[in-house]
Amino acid sequence: MPTTTPLNTQENKETLDDNARKFIVDALDQSFLTENRASSFTLLVDWLETSVDNEKKIVHKTFDNGDVRMFLVSKVTKDSKRVAEKEKIDEQQYKALLPSSTLHLEKKRHEFDYIQNNISFSVKYDEFAGSDLRMIEVDASSDAERNSFNPSDFPATLVEVTGEIKYYGYRMAKYLKTLS
């Protein structure tokens, strides 16, 4: 039976750097994801507020093992840097906010660590529902490490789209609608 992560006030909020490099990629083989011990889950994302430099959304994560986690996420862009504040919410809070959704996106996400040149990169691979578009985000512990990632050394062809605004946040959901 699926479980819901209880609301824990000590771990309720966290602030995260949200400046990973973004790439379009062809579908990755399941064997590659298995070899890299990818954690997989379905993400339902509903935006409550959107503006040029801010967005607020609710996120419903359902892991392959049935666990469920829900979050309220606020993102702010300032001086070309994105910062996200993520707050755990419970099912009641999620259901109360859901009717305020102005834009919806569903995707399957696979997260894994990838080592290149002795640097550990955090990789998020997204398969968007109803689309053939696939993306990865590559992050590291610093801008210098993040920038040292060499896409030509990754075992799939990557096309960098970092900085192309249509691939960020709520704009991505709008862009996917134009592809269908």
Backbone torsions as a table, in degrees:
resi	resn	phi	psi	omega
1	MET	NA	136.1	179.2
2	PRO	-60.9	146.6	176.5
3	THR	-115.5	152.1	177.1
4	THR	-111.7	130.6	178.8
5	THR	-65.9	125.1	-179.9
6	PRO	-69.3	152.6	176.8
7	LEU	-68.3	125.4	-178.2
8	ASN	-124.0	110.3	-172.9
9	THR	-64.4	-31.2	179.1
10	GLN	-68.4	-33.7	-178.5
11	GLU	-108.0	21.1	-170.3
12	ASN	-68.8	-37.2	-176.8
13	LYS	-126.8	144.7	171.6
14	GLU	-144.7	146.6	177.9
15	THR	-107.2	131.1	-173.8
16	LEU	-128.2	142.5	168.9
17	ASP	-68.6	133.6	-177.5
18	ASP	-127.1	58.1	-173.6
19	ASN	-126.2	33.9	179.1
20	ALA	-62.6	154.8	172.9
21	ARG	-77.9	144.5	-176.0
22	LYS	-118.3	141.0	-178.4
23	PHE	-141.1	143.5	167.4
24	ILE	-85.9	140.6	-177.1
25	VAL	-144.2	151.4	170.5
26	ASP	-72.0	166.2	-179.3
27	ALA	-55.4	133.7	175.6
28	LEU	-86.4	143.5	177.6
29	ASP	-65.7	144.2	176.0
30	GLN	-59.5	-34.2	179.9
31	SER	-63.3	-37.5	177.3
32	PHE	-64.0	-43.6	179.4
33	LEU	-64.6	-40.1	178.9
34	THR	-66.1	-45.4	179.4
35	GLU	-59.8	-32.8	-178.7
36	ASN	-95.2	12.5	175.7
37	ARG	52.7	46.8	-179.2
38	ALA	-66.1	137.4	170.6
39	SER	-92.5	127.4	-173.3
40	SER	-119.8	144.1	178.2
41	PHE	-159.3	160.1	174.6
42	THR	-95.0	133.8	179.5
43	LEU	-113.9	125.0	168.8
44	LEU	-107.0	122.5	-176.3
45	VAL	-120.3	126.8	177.9
46	ASP	-127.3	120.6	-179.6
47	TRP	-84.8	134.1	178.5
48	LEU	-99.8	-33.3	-180.0
49	GLU	-144.4	140.7	175.9
50	THR	-141.0	139.6	173.0
51	SER	-153.0	179.1	-175.2
52	VAL	-55.6	-45.3	-174.9
53	ASP	-114.8	3.6	-176.9
54	ASN	-140.0	151.7	170.4
55	GLU	-153.4	150.4	175.9
56	LYS	-132.3	133.2	-176.6
57	LYS	-146.0	160.8	170.1
58	ILE	-110.8	144.5	-175.9
59	VAL	-128.0	131.8	177.8
60	HIS	-118.0	112.9	-178.8
61	LYS	-105.5	125.4	174.0
62	THR	-118.1	110.9	-178.7
63	PHE	-76.1	157.7	-179.6
64	ASP	-58.8	-26.0	178.7
65	ASN	-84.9	1.7	177.2
66	GLY	97.9	-12.0	177.8
67	ASP	-63.8	146.2	-179.1
68	VAL	-126.7	137.3	174.8
69	ARG	-136.6	143.5	-179.7
70	MET	-129.4	144.9	-176.3
71	PHE	-140.7	152.4	165.9
72	LEU	-107.3	124.1	-174.3
73	VAL	-123.5	129.8	173.2
74	SER	-116.4	132.5	178.7
75	LYS	-123.5	138.1	179.4
76	VAL	-129.1	136.2	175.2
77	THR	-110.8	126.7	177.9
78	LYS	-142.1	128.9	-178.4
79	ASP	53.0	43.1	178.3
80	SER	66.7	11.3	176.5
81	LYS	-111.9	137.0	179.4
82	ARG	-105.1	135.8	175.7
83	VAL	-126.6	134.3	179.5
84	ALA	-115.2	137.4	171.0
85	GLU	-112.3	120.5	-174.9
86	LYS	-115.0	127.2	-178.3
87	GLU	-124.1	127.3	176.2
88	LYS	-68.1	137.8	174.5
89	ILE	-129.4	162.3	178.9
90	ASP	-96.5	176.0	-175.8
91	GLU	-61.7	-38.3	179.1
92	GLN	-62.9	-44.0	177.9
93	GLN	-64.2	-42.4	179.6
94	TYR	-59.4	-49.6	-178.7
95	LYS	-63.9	-32.0	178.7
96	ALA	-70.1	-34.1	-178.1
97	LEU	-84.0	-27.5	-173.1
98	LEU	-55.3	-40.1	179.4
99	PRO	-63.4	-15.3	178.5
100	SER	-85.7	1.4	-178.1
101	SER	-62.1	133.3	177.1
102	THR	-109.5	-12.9	-176.5
103	LEU	-157.9	138.7	-174.3
104	HIS	-128.4	145.5	177.2
105	LEU	-145.0	139.5	174.9
106	GLU	-125.5	137.5	178.1
107	LYS	-152.6	157.4	171.9
108	LYS	-99.6	125.7	-179.3
109	ARG	-114.5	140.7	175.2
110	HIS	-125.4	123.9	179.5
111	GLU	-114.9	136.0	179.3
112	PHE	-157.0	163.2	174.7
113	ASP	-95.4	143.0	-179.1
114	TYR	-134.6	125.9	-178.3
115	ILE	-97.4	129.5	175.9
116	GLN	-142.6	125.7	-179.4
117	ASN	52.1	43.6	178.5
118	ASN	63.5	19.1	176.1
119	ILE	-114.4	132.4	178.1
120	SER	-89.4	120.0	178.0
121	PHE	-106.1	140.3	173.4
122	SER	-91.9	122.8	-175.7
123	VAL	-117.7	134.8	172.7
124	LYS	-118.4	121.4	-180.0
125	TYR	-111.6	122.2	-175.4
126	ASP	-115.0	132.6	172.6
127	GLU	-114.1	113.5	-174.1
128	PHE	-85.2	132.1	178.9
129	ALA	-61.0	135.2	177.2
130	GLY	73.9	14.6	-178.2
131	SER	-145.0	151.7	174.1
132	ASP	-88.7	-5.2	-179.6
133	LEU	-67.8	132.4	176.6
134	ARG	-127.8	141.0	179.9
135	MET	-136.3	153.4	167.4
136	ILE	-126.5	148.9	171.6
137	GLU	-115.7	133.2	-179.1
138	VAL	-118.4	123.4	-177.8
139	ASP	-129.3	161.4	178.0
140	ALA	-149.0	178.7	-173.5
141	SER	-76.5	-11.0	178.6
142	SER	-148.8	162.6	176.3
143	ASP	-59.5	-41.6	-178.9
144	ALA	-61.4	-46.0	178.9
145	GLU	-66.0	-43.5	178.9
146	ARG	-56.5	-44.1	-178.4
147	ASN	-73.5	-15.6	179.2
148	SER	-81.1	-10.7	178.2
149	PHE	-60.8	129.0	-179.8
150	ASN	-105.9	104.9	-176.8
151	PRO	-60.6	-28.6	-179.2
152	SER	-71.5	-15.5	177.3
153	ASP	-91.6	-3.8	177.6
154	PHE	-78.6	144.9	-174.7
155	PRO	-76.3	26.5	173.4
156	ALA	-151.1	157.6	179.4
157	THR	-75.8	125.3	-179.3
158	LEU	-115.2	138.5	174.2
159	VAL	-117.4	113.7	-175.1
160	GLU	-72.5	133.3	177.5
161	VAL	-127.7	15.2	177.6
162	THR	-53.8	131.2	178.6
163	GLY	89.3	-13.1	176.1
164	GLU	-81.1	106.7	-167.2
165	ILE	-57.1	-28.8	-178.2
166	LYS	-65.2	-13.9	180.0
167	TYR	-97.9	14.7	-177.2
168	TYR	-117.5	131.2	170.2
169	GLY	51.0	-135.2	-175.6
170	TYR	-61.8	-25.1	179.1
171	ARG	-65.0	-31.7	178.0
172	MET	-63.8	-42.3	178.5
173	ALA	-61.8	-41.3	178.1
174	LYS	-66.2	-42.0	179.6
175	TYR	-62.6	-42.3	180.0
176	LEU	-61.4	-33.0	177.5
177	LYS	-64.3	-31.8	179.8
178	THR	-73.9	-21.2	-178.6
179	LEU	-83.3	-19.7	-175.9
180	SER	-89.7	NA	NA
